[in-house]
Amino acid sequence: MPAKILLADDDPMLQKLIANTLKLEHHEVVIAVNGQQALDLIRSEKPDLVILDVMMPVINGFDVCAELRRHPETETLPVIMLSGLGQVQEKIMGLRAGADEYLTKPIDPRELLTRVEMLLERHRILRQSAVDKTGRVLSIVGAKGGVGVTTLAVNLAARLAQDGSDVILVEFRPDFGTVATHFNVKAAASLAALRTLEPVAVTEQVVSRLLVKTSSGVRVLCGPQSASEFGPFAPGLGGALIARLVAMCDYVVVDLPPQVDESAELILKSSDQVFLVLEPELTSVIAAGHRLEQLTSLSDTLTTRVLVVNRQGVMLLSLREIENRLGVTLLDVLPSATDAMSVAVQFGTPLTISQPKHAYAERIADLARQLQGSKISAFRNSAQRHTL
């Protein structure tokens, strides 16, 4: 659909090229010739998307973008940065300033138009999700791989379902998923079936056909089940998928991979709460510090809670030391349950269901009650202090 696009660039030739390209697709174009004018016009014109040149008079593009991200009304405004600076460091600066895309001059009009259309569609889906949203999105991500993220996601989803909530568990992973094994179900189709679809094609009907009902009451969308299905997802898939799922249940529990790509970032931005999982040892805590920085860069309003999973039964770092290093108050420490978990997986019944009196299961039950009662204490990224 036609959109209002603000173009901030002081090069008349480039202005004409980009404006004509956009107008051919029936977009309205507003021109700014310096950074200050861009900020003024963004406030008055309220564009749907902004294209910023890096090297501009008065205020450069990096600072303009950073200023936009500081205000709630422009925090999610799509921004494409243009620059003659092709070095990796400049691209990193642009992305850290909050740009959604970064293109190096000379600009290919076709590539620019494609990125504009993708960003507009992605933003439309996210806005629609915010309007239609009924379910709550709980994303679980590890400080690094192998810290028990999937086990936590499975048991939390099962506990919420046992307590009467309608729950969908999404195994948003680019390679082999184990959720089907945890629930002892066979997934005829997996998340990989969505890989080739455009975001607009990810409808409720399409998603519903991929969900598998488990004996625990949880509906699951499993990750890839064979090597032929492995591979990355399109950037817009995460946002489109969440936009559909929140209208279908009370809770969407998302099992995220340790490598957070652009599509997973959209899920995190759409989350009501993010649970960051780590183990009580130095490498995991250091990784958690970097993960918290990444989450902060996505949104200052993202609500993140930190959980320690003591899988080995030995606390190599004390709770106080972990909290001091991360600058946060830990939500909880989940006890070791290695043997019990192995049995639960063997029989395809989550521990919270098969052994509800186990210490791990009781902690998950308490977490579920807090979520359902909205009594869980919040940790905001904006209050984060790192001491690594």
C-alpha positions in Angstrom: 0.0 0.0 0.0 1.2 3.6 -0.6 3.1 5.1 2.3 4.6 8.4 3.3 8.3 8.2 3.2 10.8 10.9 4.4 14.0 11.1 2.5 16.9 12.9 4.2 19.8 13.6 1.9 21.6 16.7 0.7 22.6 15.4 -2.7 20.0 16.7 -5.3 20.8 13.9 -7.8 20.3 11.2 -5.3 17.1 12.9 -4.0 15.7 12.8 -7.5 16.7 9.2 -8.2 15.2 7.9 -4.9 12.1 10.1 -5.0 11.2 9.1 -8.6 11.7 5.4 -7.7 9.4 5.6 -4.8 6.8 7.7 -6.6 6.5 5.2 -9.3 5.1 2.8 -6.6 2.7 5.6 -5.6 4.5 6.5 -2.3 4.4 10.0 -1.1 7.9 11.5 -0.6 8.9 14.2 1.8 12.4 15.7 1.4 14.8 17.0 4.1 18.3 18.4 3.3 19.9 18.1 6.7 19.5 16.2 10.0 17.7 18.8 11.9 15.2 19.4 9.2 14.6 15.6 9.1 13.8 15.5 12.8 11.4 18.5 12.4 9.6 16.9 9.5 9.4 13.5 11.1 7.6 15.2 14.0 5.2 17.2 11.8 4.7 14.8 8.9 4.7 11.5 10.8 6.1 9.4 7.9 5.7 5.6 7.7 9.4 5.1 6.9 12.6 7.2 6.9 15.6 7.0 4.6 18.6 8.7 6.1 21.9 9.6 4.6 24.8 9.3 7.0 26.8 12.3 6.0 24.4 15.3 6.3 24.8 18.9 7.5 23.9 20.0 11.0 23.1 16.6 12.4 24.5 13.3 10.8 22.3 10.3 10.1 23.7 8.3 13.1 22.6 10.9 15.5 19.2 11.4 13.8 18.5 7.7 14.1 19.6 7.5 17.7 17.4 10.5 18.5 14.4 8.8 16.9 15.0 5.6 19.1 14.9 7.7 22.3 11.2 8.6 21.9 8.3 6.2 22.2 6.4 7.7 19.2 9.4 7.1 16.9 11.0 4.1 18.6 9.8 1.6 16.1 9.7 3.9 13.0 11.4 1.9 10.2 14.7 3.5 9.2 17.0 2.8 6.2 20.5 4.4 6.3 22.4 5.2 3.2 26.1 5.8 3.1 29.2 6.0 0.9 31.0 4.5 3.9 31.3 0.8 3.1 33.4 -0.3 6.1 32.0 -2.8 8.5 32.5 -0.5 11.4 30.3 2.2 9.9 27.6 -0.4 9.2 27.8 -1.5 12.9 27.5 2.1 14.0 24.3 2.5 11.9 22.7 -0.7 13.2 23.7 0.3 16.8 22.1 3.7 16.3 18.9 1.8 15.6 18.7 1.5 11.8 16.7 -1.4 10.4 18.6 -1.6 7.2 21.9 -0.2 5.9 22.7 0.3 2.2 26.0 1.4 0.7 26.1 3.9 -2.2 25.8 3.7 -5.2 22.2 2.7 -4.6 20.5 0.1 -6.7 16.9 1.5 -6.9 15.5 -2.1 -7.2 17.2 -3.2 -4.0 16.2 0.0 -2.2 12.6 -0.5 -3.2 12.6 -4.1 -2.1 13.9 -3.2 1.3 11.4 -0.4 1.6 8.5 -2.7 0.8 9.8 -5.4 3.2 10.2 -2.9 6.1 6.7 -1.4 5.5 5.1 -4.8 5.5 7.0 -5.9 8.6 6.0 -2.8 10.4 2.4 -3.1 9.3 2.2 -6.7 10.7 3.8 -5.6 14.0 1.3 -2.7 14.4 -1.6 -5.0 13.6 -0.3 -7.4 16.1 -0.4 -4.7 18.8 -4.0 -3.9 17.9 -5.3 -7.4 17.7 -3.2 -8.9 20.4 -5.0 -11.1 23.0 -2.3 -13.7 24.0 0.9 -12.9 25.9 4.2 -13.7 24.3 6.8 -15.4 26.6 10.2 -15.8 24.8 12.9 -17.9 26.3 16.5 -17.5 25.1 19.8 -18.9 26.4 22.9 -16.9 27.3 24.6 -19.6 25.1 23.7 -23.0 23.8 23.0 -26.0 26.1 21.6 -24.3 29.2 18.2 -25.9 29.3 16.1 -23.5 27.2 13.9 -26.1 25.5 13.4 -28.0 28.7 12.2 -24.8 30.4 9.9 -23.9 27.5 8.3 -27.3 27.4 7.7 -27.5 31.2 6.4 -23.9 31.5 4.1 -24.4 28.5 2.8 -27.7 30.0 2.2 -26.1 33.4 0.3 -23.1 32.0 -1.9 -25.5 30.0 -2.5 -27.7 33.1 -3.6 -24.6 34.9 -6.3 -24.0 32.3 -4.6 -21.6 29.8 -4.7 -22.1 26.1 -1.0 -22.4 25.2 1.0 -22.6 21.9 4.7 -23.5 22.1 6.8 -22.5 19.1 10.2 -24.1 18.6 11.7 -21.2 16.5 14.9 -22.9 15.5 16.7 -23.1 12.2 17.9 -26.7 12.8 16.7 -29.9 14.5 14.0 -29.4 17.0 13.5 -31.7 20.0 10.1 -30.5 21.3 8.3 -33.3 19.5 10.4 -35.8 21.5 9.6 -34.0 24.8 5.9 -34.5 24.1 6.1 -37.8 22.3 4.3 -36.5 19.2 5.0 -36.8 15.5 5.1 -33.6 13.5 3.9 -34.2 10.0 5.0 -30.6 9.2 7.2 -28.2 10.9 8.1 -24.5 11.1 10.2 -25.1 8.0 7.0 -25.1 6.0 6.8 -21.4 6.5 10.3 -20.7 5.2 9.4 -19.9 1.6 6.3 -17.9 2.4 6.0 -14.1 2.3 4.9 -12.6 5.6 1.4 -11.8 4.2 0.9 -15.5 3.4 1.4 -16.6 7.0 -2.3 -16.7 7.8 -4.0 -18.2 10.8 -5.3 -21.0 8.6 -1.8 -21.8 7.4 -0.4 -21.8 11.0 -3.2 -23.8 12.4 -2.5 -26.7 10.0 1.1 -26.9 11.4 0.1 -27.1 15.1 0.2 -30.5 16.9 -2.0 -31.1 19.9 -0.2 -32.9 22.8 -1.6 -34.9 25.6 -0.6 -32.1 28.0 -3.0 -29.8 26.2 -0.2 -27.7 24.7 -0.3 -27.1 20.9 3.2 -27.1 19.5 4.8 -25.8 16.3 7.9 -27.9 16.0 11.2 -26.9 14.7 12.7 -28.7 11.6 12.5 -32.5 11.9 15.1 -33.4 9.2 18.4 -32.1 7.8 16.6 -31.2 4.6 14.5 -28.7 6.5 17.5 -26.9 8.1 18.2 -23.3 7.2 17.6 -19.7 8.2 14.2 -18.0 8.2 13.3 -14.8 6.3 13.6 -11.6 8.4 9.8 -11.0 8.5 8.7 -14.5 9.4 9.1 -14.0 13.2 6.9 -10.9 13.3 4.3 -12.4 11.0 4.1 -15.7 12.9 3.7 -14.0 16.3 1.0 -11.6 14.9 -1.1 -14.7 14.0 -0.5 -16.8 17.1 -1.4 -14.1 19.7 -4.9 -14.1 18.3 -5.2 -17.9 18.8 -4.3 -18.5 22.4 -3.7 -17.1 25.9 0.1 -17.7 25.9 2.6 -18.1 23.1 5.8 -19.6 24.6 8.7 -19.3 22.2 11.8 -21.5 22.4 14.5 -19.3 20.7 17.9 -20.5 19.5 21.2 -19.2 21.0 22.0 -17.4 17.7 19.5 -14.6 17.6 19.0 -13.5 14.0 16.8 -10.7 12.6 13.6 -12.8 12.5 14.2 -13.9 16.2 14.8 -10.2 17.1 11.3 -9.4 15.8 9.9 -12.0 18.1 11.8 -10.6 21.1 10.5 -7.1 20.3 7.0 -8.5 20.3 7.4 -10.3 23.6 5.6 -9.4 26.8 8.4 -11.0 28.7 11.8 -12.5 27.9 13.4 -15.1 30.1 17.1 -15.2 29.8 18.6 -18.6 30.9 22.1 -19.2 32.2 24.1 -21.7 34.2 26.0 -20.7 37.4 29.5 -20.8 35.8 31.7 -18.0 34.5 31.4 -18.5 30.7 27.7 -18.6 30.9 27.5 -15.5 33.1 29.8 -13.6 30.7 27.6 -14.7 27.8 24.5 -13.6 29.7 26.0 -10.1 30.1 26.5 -9.8 26.3 23.0 -11.2 25.7 21.5 -8.5 28.0 23.3 -5.8 26.0 21.8 -7.3 22.9 18.3 -7.3 24.3 18.8 -3.7 25.5 19.8 -2.6 22.0 16.5 -4.0 20.7 14.3 -2.0 23.0 14.6 -0.1 26.2 11.2 -1.2 27.2 11.7 -4.9 26.8 10.9 -6.7 30.0 13.7 -9.3 30.7 14.0 -11.7 33.6 17.1 -13.8 34.4 16.8 -17.4 35.4 19.7 -19.7 36.6 19.4 -23.4 35.8 21.6 -25.4 38.1 21.7 -28.4 35.9 25.0 -29.8 37.4 23.8 -29.4 41.0 27.0 -27.4 41.8 27.0 -23.6 42.1 30.4 -22.7 40.7 29.4 -19.0 41.2 27.3 -17.7 44.1 24.0 -16.0 43.4 25.4 -12.7 44.8 28.4 -12.9 42.5 26.2 -13.6 39.5 23.9 -10.7 40.3 26.9 -8.4 40.9 28.4 -9.3 37.5 25.2 -8.8 35.6 23.8 -5.9 37.6 20.4 -7.6 37.9 18.3 -9.4 40.5 17.8 -13.0 39.6 14.2 -14.2 39.2 14.9 -17.7 40.4 17.3 -20.6 40.5 15.9 -23.8 39.1 17.4 -26.9 40.8 19.1 -29.9 39.1 16.7 -32.5 37.6 19.0 -34.3 35.2 17.8 -37.9 36.0 14.2 -37.0 36.3 14.2 -35.0 33.1 15.7 -38.0 31.2 12.9 -40.2 32.4 10.3 -37.5 31.5 11.7 -37.2 28.0 11.8 -41.0 27.6 8.1 -41.2 28.3 7.2 -38.1 26.4 5.5 -36.4 29.4 7.0 -33.1 30.8 8.3 -33.3 34.4 5.8 -30.7 35.6 3.0 -33.2 34.6 4.7 -36.5 35.4 6.3 -35.5 38.7 4.5 -32.4 39.9 6.1 -32.7 43.4 9.7 -32.6 42.1 11.5 -29.5 43.2 12.0 -28.3 39.6 8.4 -28.9 38.8 7.3 -26.9 41.8 9.4 -24.0 40.8 7.9 -24.0 37.4 4.4 -24.2 38.8 5.2 -21.2 41.0 6.4 -19.3 38.0 3.3 -20.2 36.1 1.1 -18.9 38.9 3.0 -15.7 39.1 2.5 -15.2 35.3 -1.2 -15.9 35.5 -1.6 -13.6 38.4 0.7 -10.9 36.9 2.6 -10.7 40.2 6.0 -11.5 38.9 8.5 -8.6 39.5 9.7 -6.9 36.4 13.3 -6.1 35.4 13.5 -3.5 32.7 16.5 -3.3 30.4 16.7 0.4 30.9 17.6 -0.2 34.5 20.3 -2.6 33.6 23.8 -2.1 34.9 26.6 -4.4 33.7 29.7 -4.9 35.8 31.4 -7.6 33.7 
